[in-house]
């Protein structure tokens, strides 16, 4: 009997370890009527359970759980069940041989529409578009794929393909706002098109090398500086070719500009690198210039 109990405990631990995400969810619904707030009382818990208990990859997951956060601001309620929301998606990965983490994604997506009834169960169906679970699946794929890309060049391609399939499914939905091409600086379609576009392959390959450099910071700082410098050179070449104005690069710099500045602060070639970055990434140029002083 004791042996069976031990085996059951091991099985449960393996089952838990099989999930890819360690996700925390916060929902703010203070701006909508009280009746709607009551309907959403368990919304955060249901989403958190969905993200943490769903298997999003095929086969076994050998890596650590990926830490991520979803902050959902309910911006409107047109009926008892129809909602509009803004979602902030953040994820991070550990730096090898360090107590530090690297911020990977920091996305503010302000176009999410869905229906939700009180205590509604969330079911996953990859063959149809669901305004709640398809959105959650999309960002789960993006978080996991982006994390895999940081450990191995092009490691997240399969996950990006799954996410792009959701974009295609959304085309026939009445909740397709936010899935279509638009002129905003961020769009789900634009992000996936860039990630799967061959012209951004150099970025994705250099992205893995950049994080390899961060992982060696405590062991061999010269490798870190070499990888960061090579990464900036790749970005500079992409800018020359006109491949720099993209959703992918915006998302990258929104998350990483402070990190890059921090790591090169004691680099002998800091001035040259920061001047290049100020030209490559104009929205954050003030930060690079400030770091030069």
TORTIKE-802406 format. One record per residue: residue in three letters; x, y, z of N, C-alpha, C in turn. Coordinates in steps of 0.05 Angstrom, whole numbers, plus 5000, padded with zeros to 4 digits. Layout:
% residues N
('ALA' (X Y Z) (X Y Z) (X Y Z)) ...
//
This chain:
% residues 293
('UNK' (5017 4976 5000) (5000 5000 5000) (5017 5025 5000)) ('UNK' (5038 5025 5018) (5056 5049 5019) (5069 5054 4992)) ('UNK' (5077 5032 4979) (5090 5034 4953) (5071 5047 4932)) ('UNK' (5046 5039 4934) (5026 5050 4915) (5022 5080 4920)) ('UNK' (5021 5087 4946) (5018 5115 4953) (5042 5132 4943)) ('UNK' (5066 5121 4946) (5090 5135 4937) (5089 5139 4907)) ('UNK' (5081 5117 4893) (5080 5119 4863) (5059 5140 4855)) ('UNK' (5037 5141 4869) (5016 5161 4863) (5026 5189 4867)) ('UNK' (5041 5193 4889) (5053 5220 4894) (5072 5227 4872)) ('UNK' (5089 5209 4864) (5108 5214 4842) (5093 5220 4816)) ('UNK' (5072 5206 4811) (5056 5211 4787) (5044 5239 4787)) ('UNK' (5034 5247 4810) (5022 5273 4813) (5043 5295 4809)) ('UNK' (5067 5290 4820) (5088 5310 4817) (5097 5312 4788)) ('UNK' (5098 5290 4773) (5105 5291 4745) (5083 5305 4729)) ('UNK' (5058 5300 4737) (5036 5313 4723) (5037 5343 4726)) ('UNK' (5044 5352 4751) (5046 5381 4756) (5069 5392 4741)) ('UNK' (5092 5378 4740) (5116 5388 4726) (5112 5390 4696)) ('UNK' (5091 5376 4686) (5088 5375 4657) (5077 5401 4646)) ('UNK' (5065 5418 4663) (5055 5443 4653) (5078 5463 4648)) ('UNK' (5073 5480 4629) (5095 5498 4621) (5096 5525 4636)) ('UNK' (5073 5534 4645) (5070 5561 4656) (5065 5562 4686)) ('UNK' (5077 5583 4698) (5070 5591 4725) (5059 5619 4723)) ('UNK' (5032 5621 4720) (5020 5646 4712) (5003 5657 4735)) ('UNK' (5007 5683 4739) (4991 5698 4759) (4973 5717 4744)) ('UNK' (4948 5718 4753) (4928 5734 4739) (4915 5754 4758)) ('UNK' (4913 5778 4749) (4899 5799 4764) (4878 5811 4746)) ('UNK' (4853 5814 4756) (4832 5827 4740) (4822 5851 4755)) ('UNK' (4821 5874 4741) (4810 5898 4752) (4784 5905 4738)) ('UNK' (4762 5905 4753) (4736 5910 4741) (4721 5933 4755)) ('UNK' (4737 5951 4767) (4726 5973 4782) (4711 5993 4765)) ('UNK' (4717 5994 4739) (4705 6014 4722) (4678 6006 4710)) ('UNK' (4667 5983 4717) (4642 5974 4705) (4621 5971 4727)) ('UNK' (4595 5969 4720) (4574 5968 4739) (4577 5945 4759)) ('UNK' (4565 5948 4783) (4568 5928 4804) (4557 5901 4795)) ('UNK' (4535 5901 4780) (4523 5875 4772) (4543 5860 4754)) ('UNK' (4558 5874 4737) (4577 5860 4721) (4601 5851 4737)) ('UNK' (4609 5866 4757) (4631 5858 4774) (4624 5831 4788)) ('UNK' (4600 5828 4797) (4591 5804 4810) (4594 5780 4791)) ('UNK' (4588 5784 4766) (4590 5763 4746) (4619 5754 4742)) ('UNK' (4638 5773 4747) (4666 5767 4742) (4682 5760 4767)) ('UNK' (4668 5753 4788) (4680 5748 4813) (4701 5726 4813)) ('UNK' (4696 5706 4796) (4715 5683 4795) (4731 5683 4769)) ('UNK' (4730 5705 4754) (4743 5706 4728) (4773 5702 4730)) ('UNK' (4786 5716 4748) (4815 5714 4751) (4823 5686 4758)) ('UNK' (4809 5674 4777) (4816 5646 4785) (4813 5627 4762)) ('UNK' (4792 5630 4747) (4787 5611 4724) (4809 5614 4703)) ('UNK' (4817 5638 4697) (4838 5642 4678) (4865 5632 4688)) ('UNK' (4871 5637 4713) (4896 5627 4725) (4897 5597 4724)) ('UNK' (4876 5584 4731) (4875 5555 4730) (4878 5544 4702)) ('UNK' (4865 5558 4683) (4867 5550 4655) (4897 5551 4645)) ('UNK' (4910 5574 4651) (4937 5578 4642) (4957 5558 4655)) ('UNK' (4952 5552 4680) (4970 5535 4695) (4965 5505 4693)) ('UNK' (4941 5498 4684) (4935 5469 4683) (4933 5458 4654)) ('UNK' (4935 5476 4635) (4933 5467 4607) (4961 5461 4596)) ('UNK' (4963 5439 4581) (4988 5432 4567) (4987 5445 4539)) ('UNK' (5006 5463 4534) (5006 5477 4509) (5025 5467 4488)) ('UNK' (5044 5449 4497) (5063 5438 4479) (5058 5408 4475)) ('UNK' (5069 5398 4453) (5067 5369 4448) (5091 5355 4461)) ('UNK' (5087 5330 4469) (5109 5316 4481) (5114 5325 4509)) ('UNK' (5137 5317 4520) (5144 5324 4547) (5156 5352 4549)) ('UNK' (5152 5365 4571) (5163 5392 4577) (5185 5388 4598)) ('UNK' (5210 5391 4590) (5232 5386 4608) (5242 5411 4622)) ('UNK' (5234 5434 4613) (5244 5459 4624) (5230 5467 4650)) ('UNK' (5240 5487 4663) (5226 5499 4686) (5201 5512 4677)) ('UNK' (5183 5516 4696) (5159 5531 4689) (5166 5560 4682)) ('UNK' (5153 5572 4663) (5158 5599 4655) (5140 5618 4672)) ('UNK' (5153 5636 4686) (5138 5656 4702) (5126 5677 4684)) ('UNK' (5100 5682 4687) (5087 5702 4671) (5064 5714 4687)) ('UNK' (5055 5737 4678) (5033 5752 4691) (5014 5762 4670)) ('UNK' (4988 5760 4676) (4967 5772 4660) (4952 5792 4677)) ('UNK' (4952 5817 4670) (4937 5838 4684) (4915 5847 4665)) ('UNK' (4890 5842 4673) (4867 5846 4656) (4850 5869 4667)) ('UNK' (4847 5890 4652) (4830 5913 4659) (4805 5912 4643)) ('UNK' (4782 5907 4656) (4756 5907 4642) (4749 5936 4637)) ('UNK' (4748 5944 4611) (4743 5972 4604) (4714 5978 4598)) ('UNK' (4697 5958 4594) (4670 5964 4587) (4653 5939 4588)) ('UNK' (4627 5942 4592) (4607 5921 4592) (4583 5930 4577)) ('UNK' (4577 5919 4554) (4554 5928 4538) (4529 5912 4545)) ('UNK' (4532 5891 4560) (4509 5876 4570) (4518 5860 4594)) ('UNK' (4501 5842 4604) (4508 5827 4628) (4531 5807 4621)) ('UNK' (4535 5801 4596) (4555 5780 4589) (4576 5790 4569)) ('UNK' (4573 5813 4557) (4591 5823 4537) (4611 5843 4549)) ('UNK' (4637 5838 4545) (4657 5854 4558) (4679 5863 4538)) ('UNK' (4691 5886 4543) (4715 5894 4530) (4737 5897 4551)) ('UNK' (4762 5890 4543) (4783 5890 4562) (4810 5897 4550)) ('UNK' (4827 5905 4567) (4855 5910 4560) (4871 5889 4576)) ('UNK' (4891 5877 4563) (4907 5857 4577) (4937 5863 4574)) ('UNK' (4951 5863 4596) (4980 5867 4597) (4993 5840 4602)) ('UNK' (5010 5832 4583) (5023 5806 4584) (5052 5809 4590)) ('UNK' (5061 5797 4611) (5090 5798 4619) (5101 5770 4624)) ('UNK' (5125 5766 4616) (5139 5740 4622) (5168 5745 4627)) ('UNK' (5181 5727 4641) (5209 5729 4646) (5222 5702 4646)) ('UNK' (5248 5702 4643) (5263 5677 4644) (5287 5681 4662)) ('UNK' (5296 5660 4676) (5320 5663 4694) (5345 5667 4678)) ('UNK' (5364 5682 4689) (5391 5684 4678) (5407 5661 4691)) ('UNK' (5420 5645 4675) (5435 5622 4684) (5457 5631 4704)) ('UNK' (5460 5616 4725) (5480 5621 4746) (5477 5649 4758)) ('UNK' (5452 5657 4762) (5447 5684 4772) (5421 5683 4788)) ('UNK' (5417 5702 4806) (5392 5706 4820) (5373 5724 4804)) ('UNK' (5383 5734 4782) (5367 5754 4766) (5350 5740 4745)) ('UNK' (5329 5754 4737) (5312 5746 4715) (5314 5766 4692)) ('UNK' (5308 5756 4668) (5307 5774 4645) (5278 5778 4636)) ('UNK' (5269 5803 4635) (5242 5808 4626) (5241 5801 4596)) ('UNK' (5222 5784 4588) (5220 5775 4561) (5199 5790 4545)) ('UNK' (5175 5791 4556) (5152 5804 4542) (5140 5824 4561)) ('UNK' (5132 5847 4550) (5116 5867 4564) (5098 5880 4544)) ('UNK' (5075 5867 4539) (5057 5875 4518) (5031 5886 4530)) ('UNK' (5023 5909 4519) (4997 5921 4527) (4978 5918 4503)) ('UNK' (4959 5900 4506) (4940 5894 4485) (4913 5905 4493)) ('UNK' (4904 5926 4480) (4879 5940 4489) (4854 5933 4473)) ('UNK' (4854 5911 4459) (4831 5904 4442) (4822 5876 4445)) ('UNK' (4809 5870 4468) (4799 5843 4473) (4769 5844 4480)) ('UNK' (4754 5832 4463) (4725 5830 4468) (4717 5801 4472)) ('UNK' (4698 5796 4491) (4690 5769 4496) (4663 5768 4511)) ('UNK' (4651 5745 4512) (4627 5740 4528) (4635 5722 4551)) ('UNK' (4624 5728 4575) (4630 5712 4598) (4606 5712 4617)) ('UNK' (4596 5689 4625) (4575 5686 4645) (4587 5678 4671)) ('UNK' (4574 5685 4693) (4584 5679 4720) (4590 5649 4723)) ('UNK' (4614 5643 4733) (4623 5616 4738) (4625 5599 4713)) ('UNK' (4628 5612 4690) (4630 5598 4665) (4656 5582 4664)) ('UNK' (4654 5556 4657) (4678 5539 4655) (4692 5546 4628)) ('UNK' (4718 5544 4629) (4734 5549 4605) (4744 5523 4593)) ('UNK' (4735 5518 4568) (4742 5493 4555) (4759 5500 4530)) ('UNK' (4778 5483 4525) (4797 5487 4503) (4788 5471 4479)) ('UNK' (4786 5484 4456) (4780 5471 4431) (4796 5485 4409)) ('UNK' (4817 5472 4399) (4835 5485 4381) (4824 5487 4352)) ('UNK' (4801 5475 4347) (4791 5475 4320) (4771 5498 4315)) ('UNK' (4762 5511 4337) (4744 5534 4333) (4754 5557 4349)) ('UNK' (4744 5581 4342) (4753 5605 4357) (4734 5610 4380)) ('UNK' (4746 5613 4403) (4732 5621 4428) (4744 5647 4437)) ('UNK' (4728 5667 4442) (4739 5694 4448) (4755 5695 4474)) ('UNK' (4752 5676 4492) (4768 5676 4516) (4791 5656 4514)) ('UNK' (4785 5631 4509) (4807 5611 4510) (4826 5613 4486)) ('UNK' (4816 5623 4463) (4834 5627 4441) (4854 5649 4446)) ('UNK' (4844 5670 4460) (4862 5692 4468) (4883 5682 4487)) ('UNK' (4875 5666 4507) (4894 5655 4526) (4913 5636 4513)) ('UNK' (4904 5619 4495) (4921 5601 4480) (4942 5617 4464)) ('UNK' (4933 5638 4451) (4950 5654 4434) (4974 5665 4451)) ('UNK' (4968 5676 4474) (4990 5687 4490) (5006 5666 4504)) ('UNK' (4994 5643 4510) (5010 5621 4521) (5030 5612 4500)) ('UNK' (5021 5608 4475) (5040 5600 4454) (5062 5621 4450)) ('UNK' (5054 5647 4451) (5074 5668 4447) (5094 5668 4470)) ('UNK' (5085 5666 4494) (5103 5666 4518) (5122 5642 4516)) ('UNK' (5112 5618 4510) (5129 5594 4510) (5148 5596 4486)) ('UNK' (5138 5603 4463) (5155 5605 4439) (5177 5625 4442)) ('UNK' (5171 5648 4453) (5191 5669 4457) (5212 5660 4477)) ('UNK' (5203 5645 4498) (5222 5634 4517) (5241 5614 4504)) ('UNK' (5229 5596 4488) (5246 5576 4474) (5265 5589 4455)) ('UNK' (5257 5610 4441) (5275 5625 4423) (5299 5636 4438)) ('UNK' (5297 5641 4463) (5319 5652 4478) (5340 5631 4487)) ('UNK' (5331 5606 4486) (5350 5584 4493) (5362 5571 4469)) ('UNK' (5347 5571 4447) (5357 5558 4422) (5346 5574 4398)) ('UNK' (5364 5580 4379) (5356 5595 4356) (5333 5582 4342)) ('UNK' (5311 5598 4337) (5287 5589 4323) (5272 5567 4338)) ('UNK' (5277 5565 4364) (5265 5543 4380) (5235 5546 4383)) ('UNK' (5224 5570 4379) (5196 5574 4384) (5178 5572 4359)) ('UNK' (5189 5564 4336) (5174 5565 4311) (5148 5550 4312)) ('UNK' (5148 5526 4323) (5124 5509 4324) (5102 5523 4340)) ('UNK' (5110 5536 4362) (5090 5550 4379) (5079 5575 4364)) ('UNK' (5096 5589 4349) (5087 5612 4334) (5067 5603 4312)) ('UNK' (5072 5580 4300) (5054 5570 4280) (5027 5564 4292)) ('UNK' (5026 5553 4316) (5001 5548 4329) (4986 5574 4336)) ('UNK' (5002 5594 4344) (4990 5620 4350) (4978 5633 4325)) ('UNK' (4992 5629 4302) (4983 5641 4277) (4957 5627 4268)) ('UNK' (4954 5601 4274) (4929 5587 4268) (4906 5600 4282)) ('UNK' (4910 5610 4306) (4889 5623 4321) (4881 5649 4307)) ('UNK' (4901 5664 4298) (4896 5688 4282) (4878 5682 4259)) ('UNK' (4883 5660 4245) (4866 5652 4222) (4838 5645 4231)) ('UNK' (4836 5631 4253) (4809 5623 4263) (4792 5647 4270)) ('UNK' (4805 5668 4279) (4791 5692 4288) (4777 5707 4265)) ('UNK' (4785 5701 4241) (4776 5717 4218) (4745 5717 4215)) ('UNK' (4733 5695 4223) (4704 5692 4219) (4688 5698 4245)) ('UNK' (4702 5707 4265) (4689 5713 4291) (4678 5741 4292)) ('UNK' (4657 5745 4307) (4647 5772 4311) (4664 5787 4331)) ('UNK' (4683 5773 4344) (4701 5785 4363) (4729 5788 4350)) ('UNK' (4730 5794 4325) (4756 5795 4311) (4771 5821 4315)) ('UNK' (4759 5841 4329) (4774 5865 4335) (4799 5858 4351)) ('UNK' (4822 5869 4342) (4847 5863 4355) (4863 5841 4340)) ('UNK' (4849 5826 4323) (4862 5805 4308) (4869 5813 4280)) ('UNK' (4857 5836 4271) (4861 5845 4244) (4886 5862 4242)) ('UNK' (4895 5866 4218) (4917 5885 4213) (4908 5913 4219)) ('UNK' (4924 5929 4233) (4917 5956 4239) (4941 5974 4239)) ('UNK' (4937 6000 4243) (4959 6019 4242) (4972 6024 4269)) ('UNK' (4961 6010 4290) (4973 6013 4316) (5001 6002 4318)) ('UNK' (5016 6011 4337) (5044 6001 4340) (5045 5972 4347)) ('UNK' (5025 5961 4361) (5024 5933 4367) (4999 5920 4356)) ('UNK' (5003 5896 4344) (4980 5879 4336) (4988 5850 4338)) ('UNK' (4969 5833 4344) (4975 5804 4346) (4984 5793 4320)) ('UNK' (4969 5801 4299) (4976 5792 4272) (5004 5801 4264)) ('UNK' (5010 5827 4269) (5037 5837 4262) (5059 5822 4276)) ('UNK' (5055 5816 4302) (5075 5802 4318) (5081 5775 4306)) ('UNK' (5060 5760 4300) (5065 5733 4289) (5075 5733 4260)) ('UNK' (5066 5752 4244) (5077 5754 4217) (5107 5760 4218)) ('UNK' (5116 5777 4236) (5144 5782 4239) (5160 5758 4248)) ('UNK' (5150 5745 4269) (5164 5722 4280) (5167 5699 4259)) ('UNK' (5148 5697 4241) (5149 5675 4221) (5160 5684 4194)) ('UNK' (5168 5710 4192) (5178 5721 4167) (5208 5715 4166)) ('UNK' (5217 5705 4143) (5245 5698 4139) (5264 5722 4142)) ('UNK' (5254 5746 4136) (5272 5769 4138) (5279 5776 4167)) ('UNK' (5263 5765 4186) (5270 5770 4215) (5285 5746 4227)) ('UNK' (5293 5727 4210) (5308 5704 4220) (5335 5713 4233)) ('UNK' (5349 5733 4221) (5374 5742 4234) (5369 5752 4263)) ('UNK' (5347 5766 4267) (5340 5776 4293) (5336 5752 4312)) ('UNK' (5320 5732 4304) (5314 5710 4322) (5340 5694 4328)) ('UNK' (5357 5691 4309) (5382 5677 4314) (5400 5693 4334)) ('UNK' (5402 5719 4329) (5417 5736 4347) (5404 5739 4375)) ('UNK' (5378 5736 4376) (5363 5737 4401) (5372 5715 4419)) ('UNK' (5376 5691 4409) (5385 5668 4424) (5414 5673 4434)) ('UNK' (5431 5683 4416) (5459 5689 4424) (5460 5711 4445)) ('UNK' (5443 5731 4443) (5442 5752 4463) (5437 5740 4491)) ('UNK' (5417 5723 4493) (5411 5711 4519) (5433 5691 4528)) ('UNK' (5446 5679 4509) (5469 5662 4516) (5490 5679 4529)) ('UNK' (5494 5703 4519) (5513 5722 4531) (5505 5730 4559)) ('UNK' (5479 5735 4564) (5470 5742 4590) (5475 5719 4610)) ('UNK' (5472 5694 4601) (5475 5671 4618) (5505 5668 4626)) ('UNK' (5523 5679 4612) (5552 5677 4618) (5562 5701 4633)) ('UNK' (5545 5720 4641) (5554 5745 4653) (5570 5740 4678)) ('UNK' (5561 5722 4695) (5576 5717 4720) (5601 5701 4717)) ('UNK' (5603 5687 4694) (5625 5668 4690) (5647 5680 4671)) ('UNK' (5638 5694 4650) (5656 5705 4631) (5643 5730 4618)) ('UNK' (5648 5753 4630) (5635 5777 4622) (5642 5785 4594)) ('UNK' (5665 5776 4584) (5674 5783 4557) (5655 5770 4536)) ('UNK' (5645 5746 4543) (5625 5733 4525) (5600 5750 4524)) ('UNK' (5591 5760 4547) (5567 5776 4548) (5569 5801 4530)) ('UNK' (5591 5815 4533) (5595 5839 4517) (5597 5833 4487)) ('UNK' (5610 5810 4481) (5613 5802 4453) (5586 5796 4441)) ('UNK' (5569 5782 4455) (5543 5775 4445) (5524 5799 4442)) ('UNK' (5526 5817 4461) (5509 5842 4460) (5518 5859 4436)) ('UNK' (5544 5861 4433) (5555 5877 4410) (5547 5865 4384)) ('UNK' (5549 5838 4382) (5540 5825 4357) (5511 5828 4352)) ('UNK' (5495 5828 4373) (5466 5832 4370) (5460 5860 4360)) ('UNK' (5473 5880 4371) (5468 5908 4362) (5477 5911 4333)) ('UNK' (5498 5897 4325) (5507 5898 4297) (5486 5886 4279)) ('UNK' (5474 5864 4288) (5452 5852 4272) (5429 5871 4268)) ('UNK' (5421 5885 4290) (5400 5904 4289) (5407 5928 4270)) ('UNK' (5432 5936 4272) (5441 5958 4255) (5439 5951 4226)) ('UNK' (5447 5926 4219) (5445 5917 4191) (5416 5915 4182)) ('UNK' (5399 5906 4200) (5370 5904 4193) (5359 5932 4188)) ('UNK' (5368 5952 4203) (5359 5979 4199) (5367 5990 4172)) ('UNK' (5392 5983 4165) (5402 5992 4138) (5385 5980 4116)) ('UNK' (5376 5955 4120) (5360 5942 4100) (5330 5949 4102)) ('UNK' (5323 5966 4121) (5295 5974 4124) (5278 5955 4138)) ('UNK' (5289 5936 4154) (5274 5915 4167) (5271 5920 4197)) ('UNK' (5273 5944 4205) (5273 5950 4234) (5246 5960 4245)) ('UNK' (5230 5971 4228) (5204 5982 4237) (5183 5960 4237)) ('UNK' (5182 5945 4259) (5164 5922 4260) (5152 5920 4288)) ('UNK' (5131 5905 4290) (5119 5899 4316) (5138 5883 4333)) ('UNK' (5152 5864 4322) (5170 5847 4336) (5192 5864 4350)) ('UNK' (5204 5882 4335) (5225 5899 4346) (5215 5918 4367)) ('UNK' (5191 5928 4364) (5179 5945 4384) (5175 5929 4410)) ('UNK' (5164 5905 4408) (5160 5889 4432) (5187 5883 4445)) ('UNK' (5207 5876 4429) (5233 5871 4441) (5244 5894 4456)) ('UNK' (5245 5918 4444) (5257 5941 4457) (5240 5951 4481)) ('UNK' (5214 5948 4479) (5197 5956 4502) (5205 5940 4527)) ('UNK' (5212 5915 4523) (5220 5898 4546) (5249 5900 4553)) ('UNK' (5266 5904 4533) (5295 5900 4537) (5312 5925 4539)) ('UNK' (5302 5949 4533) (5319 5972 4531) (5334 5977 4558)) ('UNK' (5320 5975 4580) (5333 5979 4606) (5353 5958 4612)) ('UNK' (5348 5933 4605) (5366 5911 4610) (5392 5915 4595)) ('UNK' (5390 5922 4570) (5415 5926 4554) (5432 5948 4566)) ('UNK' (5419 5970 4573) (5434 5993 4586) (5448 5983 4611)) ('UNK' (5434 5967 4627) (5445 5957 4652) (5470 5940 4647)) ('UNK' (5468 5922 4628) (5490 5903 4623) (5515 5917 4611)) ('UNK' (5511 5938 4595) (5534 5951 4582) (5545 5975 4598)) ('UNK' (5534 5979 4621) (5541 6003 4636) (5571 6005 4643)) ('UNK' (5585 5982 4645) (5613 5982 4651) (5630 5972 4628)) ('UNK' (5618 5972 4604) (5632 5963 4580) (5649 5985 4569)) ('UNK' (5674 5979 4561) (5692 6000 4550) (5681 6013 4525)) ('UNK' (5665 5997 4509) (5653 6007 4484) (5624 6017 4488)) ('UNK' (5617 6023 4513) (5590 6030 4519) (5580 6053 4502)) ('UNK' (5596 6074 4499) (5587 6098 4484) (5579 6091 4456)) ('UNK' (5596 6076 4443) (5590 6068 4415) (5564 6052 4413)) ('UNK' (5561 6033 4431) (5537 6016 4430) (5512 6032 4435)) ('UNK' (5512 6049 4455) (5489 6065 4462) (5481 6085 4441)) ('UNK' (5501 6096 4427) (5496 6114 4405) (5482 6100 4382)) ('UNK' (5491 6075 4377) (5478 6059 4356) (5450 6053 4364)) ('UNK' (5445 6045 4389) (5419 6038 4398) (5400 6062 4397)) ('UNK' (5410 6085 4402) (5393 6109 4401) (5382 6114 4373)) ('UNK' (5398 6106 4353) (5389 6109 4325) (5371 6086 4317)) ('UNK' (5377 6062 4327) (5361 6038 4319) (5334 6039 4332)) ('UNK' (5333 6049 4357) (5309 6048 4374) (5301 6077 4383)) ('UNK' (5291 6094 4364) (5285 6122 4371) (5266 6125 4394)) ('UNK' (5245 6108 4398) (5226 6113 4420) (5240 6113 4448)) ('UNK' (5263 6099 4450) (5277 6098 4476) (5303 6113 4475)) ('UNK' (5307 6130 4455) (5332 6144 4451) (5340 6160 4476)) ('UNK' (5320 6172 4489) (5326 6189 4512) (5339 6173 4534)) ('UNK' (5332 6147 4538) (5343 6130 4558) (5372 6124 4551)) ('UNK' (5377 6118 4525) (5405 6112 4517) (5423 6136 4520)) ('UNK' (5412 6159 4513) (5428 6184 4515) (5433 6191 4544)) ('UNK' (5414 6186 4561) (5417 6191 4590) (5439 6174 4602)) ('UNK' (5440 6148 4592) (5460 6130 4602) (5488 6137 4593)) ('UNK' (5490 6154 4573) (5517 6164 4563) (5529 6185 4582)) ('UNK' (5512 6198 4597) (5522 6220 4614) (5537 6209 4638)) 
//
